[in-house]
Every structure is written in structure tokens, then in C-alpha cells.
Amino acid sequence: MNKYKDYSPSEDLLKDRVILVTGAGQGLGRTAAIAYAKHGATVILHGRKVEKLERVYDEIEMLGKAQPLIYPLDLEKATENDFMLLAQAIAEQLERLDGILHNAAFLYGPSPMENQPMEQWQTLLKVNLIAPFALTKACLPLLKASPDASVVMTASTQGHNPTAYWGGFSVAKAGVEALVKLQADEWNARPNLRINALIPGVVNTPQRAKTHPGETKTTLTQPEALMSHYLFLMGPDSKAVNGEIILCQT
């Protein structure tokens, strides 16, 4: 159910909050980072390519909003220590963390599973499932210290209802839903912590263009149209929502 489509956030919804957005250099991550900044948050921009993050940084600065931070990191190559260093940098520079949007993702083009080498599956599981788990774990002391912390995972229709040829990506994204359910159950006793997942659906993003190059982009949903969901789950109005898998489009 598209339950938060008509949510109307206040201008200062995220005032004084610090939010980490992975995959912030393009697509939904870029759009969400800007939306969070517009609503008062100090945003930490994560991605692989510094030049893309710098463009988003400049966009936020031009809006006159809180100065963002840039933290480049390749999730495929990152170790547990790398995630700990990221969390340490946030603690030293900002002294708090109130939310994480796990938006970074990686996928190959669809193909039969018999043609998918083990190395592809390792990459897909590392970037799409293991990295979000490890990053959340590394940041957990900061999240626990926040009076109201929200973790938002990006799930996928291919993980929610798997179909042929999506192989390791579907398995990784199905794992994201299981991760959300497990972590939410563990956090039930902590009213200041919550975790939920969003399934964006068919959206005009670079990732979509990679797997469906023949589509007419003007017919696709634009990232901005989904921001009511992203703002609701990251802000205080969703404090009682925990462990939900939410479809942005129906």
C-alpha cells in the first residue's frame, strides 16, 4: 500500500539531525540527501565517486542549508575496520548520528543463474546486504545515543517478489527484508531505535537505465515523487513504525 504518498512534512522536520545517506551521488540517494537537507538535516554524503558527491554537496550549499560532509568509500572493498573508521569520523566531526538511509546498491544485467559466476554473487551480497548490516553495526553506538534514530533500508521488487534472471541481486534484496525484520525485533525494547525498508518500484534512476536501457524515461516515476516516504520514515512522525516493508508504488 502506498500509505505515505500524501504525507506532508514540516519544513523543520529534521532540524538538528545528522543523517548518513549511502549512494548519495546520484538517483534516489542524491534526491533524498537534498530533501533531508532542505528539511533541516546535516547530511553525510557517501558514495564511491568523489566528483559526484561534490556536485551534490554544491547543490545543498547553494540552497543555503547546513554544510554537508563527504565520505567516499567503496562498499565492495570495505572491511569491518573501514566501517568502524567511518563511524569514528562521524563521532569526531559531528558528535551524533540520528539516521541512516542505506541507498547504495549494485547489480549486473539480468541473466540465467547458470551463467552467473560465484564472484558476481559475492559482490552482490557484499554491497547490497553485508555492507548495510556492517555499517549499521559500526554506527550503532551513535544511533543508541540519539533520542530518536531511524535506519531506512532500500529493498526491491525483485527481492520482495523474485523473478527469473535476477539471481544474486534478488537473493541479496530478499535478505534485506529479513535483516529489517530481525533487527526490528531486537530493537523493540528500545523506543529510540527503529528500522524499516522502502521498495521504490519503477523509478527513473541510473540503475534502472542500466537494466532497462530501452525504456522511455519520461514515463517513469521521478525520484522526487517518492520523497514523502523517505521523509516520513526518517523523521519523528514515524517513531512508532518499526520493521515495516513499505512499497512506495502500488
C-alpha positions in Angstrom: 0.0 0.0 0.0 1.3 3.5 -0.9 0.5 4.7 2.6 2.7 7.7 2.9 2.3 9.3 -0.5 0.2 12.2 0.9 2.4 12.8 3.9 3.2 16.5 4.3 6.4 17.1 6.3 7.1 20.3 8.2 9.9 22.5 6.9 12.0 21.8 10.1 11.2 18.1 10.2 14.8 17.1 10.5 16.2 20.1 12.3 19.4 19.4 14.2 19.6 15.8 13.0 22.6 14.2 11.4 21.8 11.7 8.6 24.1 9.4 6.6 23.0 8.7 3.1 24.8 5.9 1.2 24.8 6.0 -2.6 24.2 9.8 -2.4 25.9 10.7 -5.6 23.0 10.0 -8.0 19.4 8.8 -8.3 17.3 8.3 -5.2 20.3 8.8 -2.9 21.0 12.2 -4.3 17.3 13.2 -4.2 16.9 12.0 -0.6 20.1 13.7 0.6 18.9 17.0 -0.8 15.4 16.5 0.6 16.8 15.8 4.1 19.0 18.9 3.9 16.0 21.0 2.8 14.2 19.9 5.9 17.0 20.8 8.3 19.4 17.9 8.5 23.1 17.9 8.3 23.8 15.2 5.7 26.8 12.9 5.3 27.2 12.1 1.7 28.6 8.6 1.0 29.5 7.2 -2.4 32.3 5.7 -4.4 33.0 8.7 -6.7 34.0 12.0 -5.1 33.1 14.1 -8.1 29.5 13.0 -7.9 29.4 13.7 -4.2 30.9 17.1 -4.7 28.1 18.0 -7.1 25.5 17.1 -4.5 27.5 18.9 -1.9 27.4 22.1 -4.1 23.6 21.7 -4.7 23.0 21.6 -0.9 25.3 24.6 -0.3 23.5 26.6 -3.0 20.3 26.1 -1.1 21.8 27.7 2.0 21.3 24.7 4.1 23.6 23.0 6.7 27.0 22.2 5.3 27.1 18.5 4.4 30.1 16.2 4.7 31.5 13.9 2.1 32.8 10.4 2.9 33.8 8.3 -0.1 34.1 4.5 0.4 33.9 1.5 -1.9 31.4 -0.9 -0.3 32.7 -3.8 -2.3 36.2 -3.4 -0.9 35.3 -2.1 2.6 36.4 -4.1 5.6 34.8 -4.1 9.0 37.5 -1.7 10.1 36.6 0.7 7.3 33.1 0.9 8.6 34.4 1.5 12.2 36.6 4.3 10.9 33.5 5.9 9.2 31.6 5.8 12.4 34.6 7.2 14.3 34.8 10.1 11.8 31.1 10.9 12.3 31.6 10.8 16.1 34.6 13.1 16.0 33.3 15.6 13.5 29.6 15.8 14.3 29.3 14.0 17.7 26.0 12.4 16.8 24.0 10.3 14.2 20.3 10.3 14.0 19.6 8.3 10.9 21.0 6.2 8.0 19.5 5.8 4.6 21.0 2.7 3.0 20.5 3.5 -0.6 23.8 2.3 -2.2 23.2 -0.7 -4.5 24.9 -2.6 -7.2 23.6 -5.1 -9.8 24.6 -6.7 -13.0 22.3 -7.1 -16.0 19.7 -9.9 -15.7 20.9 -13.4 -16.8 20.2 -17.1 -16.1 21.7 -18.2 -12.8 23.7 -20.9 -14.6 25.6 -18.1 -16.2 26.3 -16.1 -13.0 29.8 -16.8 -11.6 30.3 -17.0 -7.8 32.3 -13.8 -7.9 29.2 -11.9 -9.0 27.2 -13.3 -6.2 29.9 -12.3 -3.7 29.9 -8.7 -4.9 26.1 -8.5 -5.0 25.8 -9.9 -1.4 28.6 -7.7 -0.1 27.3 -4.4 -1.5 23.6 -4.9 -1.2 23.3 -6.9 2.1 26.5 -7.3 4.1 27.7 -3.7 3.8 24.4 -2.2 5.2 24.5 -4.7 8.1 28.1 -3.9 8.9 27.7 -0.1 8.6 24.6 -0.1 10.8 26.5 -2.3 13.4 29.5 0.1 13.3 27.2 3.1 13.8 25.1 1.5 16.5 26.7 3.3 19.5 25.9 6.6 17.9 22.4 5.6 17.0 21.7 4.3 20.5 22.8 7.7 21.9 20.3 9.5 19.7 16.9 10.3 21.3 15.2 9.2 18.0 17.2 7.3 15.5 15.9 5.8 12.2 17.5 3.4 9.8 15.9 3.1 6.4 16.9 0.3 4.1 16.3 0.2 0.3 14.6 -3.1 -0.7 13.5 -4.1 -4.2 10.6 -5.6 -6.0 13.0 -8.2 -7.2 13.7 -9.2 -3.6 10.1 -8.9 -2.5 8.7 -11.0 -5.4 11.7 -12.7 -7.1 11.5 -13.5 -10.8 13.8 -15.3 -13.2 17.2 -14.0 -14.2 17.7 -11.6 -11.2 19.8 -14.2 -9.3 22.1 -12.8 -6.7 20.5 -9.4 -6.6 17.1 -10.8 -5.8 18.7 -13.0 -3.0 20.5 -10.0 -1.5 17.5 -7.8 -1.5 15.3 -10.6 -0.1 18.0 -10.7 2.6 17.5 -7.0 3.3 13.8 -7.6 4.2 14.9 -10.4 6.6 17.5 -8.2 8.1 14.9 -5.4 8.7 12.6 -7.9 10.4 15.3 -9.4 12.6 16.8 -6.0 13.6 13.4 -4.5 14.3 12.6 -7.4 16.6 15.8 -6.9 18.5 15.2 -3.2 18.8 11.6 -3.5 20.0 12.8 -2.9 23.6 14.5 0.4 22.5 11.9 3.0 21.7 14.6 5.4 20.4 15.6 2.9 17.6 13.7 1.8 14.6 14.4 0.2 11.2 12.2 -0.1 8.1 12.6 -0.7 4.4 11.3 1.1 1.3 10.7 -0.6 -2.0 10.9 2.3 -4.5 9.4 0.4 -7.5 10.0 1.6 -11.1 11.8 4.9 -10.9 13.9 6.9 -13.3 17.4 6.3 -11.9 20.8 5.4 -13.4 20.4 1.9 -12.0 17.1 1.5 -13.8 18.6 2.8 -17.1 21.4 0.2 -16.7 19.0 -2.8 -16.6 16.2 -1.4 -18.9 18.1 0.8 -21.5 15.2 0.8 -23.9 12.6 2.5 -21.6 11.2 5.9 -22.2 12.4 7.8 -19.1 9.5 10.3 -19.2 7.0 7.6 -18.5 8.8 6.5 -15.3 8.2 7.8 -11.8 10.7 10.5 -10.8 12.7 10.2 -7.5 11.1 13.4 -6.2 7.7 11.8 -6.2 8.8 9.3 -3.5 10.3 11.7 -1.1 7.2 11.8 1.2 8.0 8.2 2.1 11.7 8.9 2.7 11.0 11.9 4.8 8.3 10.2 6.9 10.4 7.3 7.8 13.5 9.4 8.7 11.6 11.9 10.8 9.9 11.8 14.2 6.4 11.2 12.8 7.4 7.6 12.2 8.6 6.9 15.7 6.1 4.1 16.2 6.8 2.4 12.9 9.3 -0.4 13.1 10.0 -3.5 11.0 7.8 -2.5 8.0 8.5 -3.2 4.4 6.8 -0.4 2.5 6.0 -0.3 -1.2 6.3 3.3 -2.4 4.2 2.5 -5.5 1.3 0.1 -6.0 
